[in-house]
């Protein structure tokens, strides 16, 4: 019962943050703000969805004793770690490629990419 509640809360939080990421992509004006909204919210939302899967696997492992649920939890945890690193790295690579292709943020106060090119 407690595990089911934790799973439902984690799924709800994950879906809300992933939905906010979609709204950010549709509403924000340039590639940098869209990328920021998408990266932050979908990373956070996917972490909560993964936590829901891990809690589900652990709860089923404890109730049934079947080892396949341990495998599910471990694989989800590994995917979660990979997501945490690759999402940030990918966002940085996309932002750098956008800047190199001429997409300059319009009201930029500090532009570290142009400082690095000089």
C-alpha positions in Angstrom: 0.0 0.0 0.0 2.8 2.4 0.9 4.8 1.4 -2.2 1.7 1.9 -4.4 1.3 5.4 -3.0 5.0 6.3 -3.6 4.8 4.9 -7.1 1.7 7.0 -7.9 3.2 10.2 -6.5 6.4 9.7 -8.4 4.6 9.0 -11.6 2.4 12.1 -11.1 5.5 14.3 -10.4 7.3 12.8 -13.4 4.4 13.4 -15.7 3.9 17.0 -14.5 7.6 17.9 -15.1 7.7 16.2 -18.5 4.6 18.1 -19.5 6.2 21.3 -18.3 9.2 20.5 -20.6 6.9 20.1 -23.5 5.2 23.4 -22.8 8.6 25.1 -22.5 9.6 23.8 -25.9 6.4 25.2 -27.4 6.3 28.5 -25.6 9.9 29.8 -25.2 11.3 32.1 -27.8 14.8 30.8 -28.8 16.8 27.6 -28.9 18.7 28.3 -25.6 15.6 28.9 -23.4 13.8 25.9 -25.1 16.8 23.7 -24.5 17.1 24.8 -20.9 13.4 24.1 -20.2 13.5 20.8 -22.0 16.7 19.6 -20.3 15.9 20.6 -16.7 12.3 19.5 -16.6 12.6 16.3 -18.5 15.6 15.2 -16.5 13.8 15.8 -13.3 10.6 14.2 -14.6 12.4 11.1 -15.9 14.2 10.7 -12.6 10.9 10.5 -10.8 9.5 8.1 -13.4 12.6 5.9 -12.9 12.3 6.1 -9.1 8.7 4.8 -9.5 10.0 1.8 -11.5 12.7 1.1 -9.0 10.2 1.3 -6.1 7.9 -1.0 -8.1 10.7 -3.5 -8.7 11.8 -3.5 -5.0 8.2 -3.9 -3.8 7.6 -6.8 -6.1 10.9 -8.4 -5.2 10.0 -8.2 -1.5 6.5 -9.6 -2.0 7.2 -12.3 -4.6 10.9 -13.0 -4.2 11.4 -13.1 -7.9 14.8 -12.0 -9.0 13.6 -10.5 -12.3 12.4 -7.5 -10.3 15.8 -6.9 -8.9 17.1 -6.9 -12.5 14.5 -4.4 -13.4 15.4 -2.1 -10.6 19.2 -2.4 -11.3 18.8 -1.7 -15.0 16.5 1.3 -14.3 19.1 2.7 -11.9 21.9 2.3 -14.5 19.7 4.0 -17.1 19.0 6.8 -14.6 22.7 7.4 -14.0 23.3 7.4 -17.8 20.5 9.9 -18.3 21.9 12.2 -15.7 25.2 12.5 -17.5 24.1 12.3 -21.1 21.2 14.8 -20.9 23.4 17.6 -19.6 26.3 16.7 -22.0 23.9 16.6 -24.9 22.3 19.9 -24.0 25.7 21.5 -23.9 26.6 20.1 -27.3 23.4 21.3 -28.8 23.8 24.8 -27.4 27.4 25.0 -28.6 26.4 23.8 -32.1 23.5 26.4 -32.2 25.9 29.2 -31.2 28.5 28.1 -33.9 25.7 28.1 -36.5 24.9 31.7 -35.7 22.0 31.4 -33.3 23.0 34.1 -30.8 20.8 34.7 -27.8 19.2 38.1 -28.4 19.2 39.7 -25.0 22.5 38.1 -23.9 24.2 39.8 -21.0 27.1 37.3 -20.9 28.0 35.2 -23.9 30.7 32.8 -22.8 30.8 30.9 -26.1 31.8 34.1 -28.0 34.5 34.8 -25.4 35.9 31.3 -26.0 36.1 31.8 -29.8 38.2 35.0 -29.5 
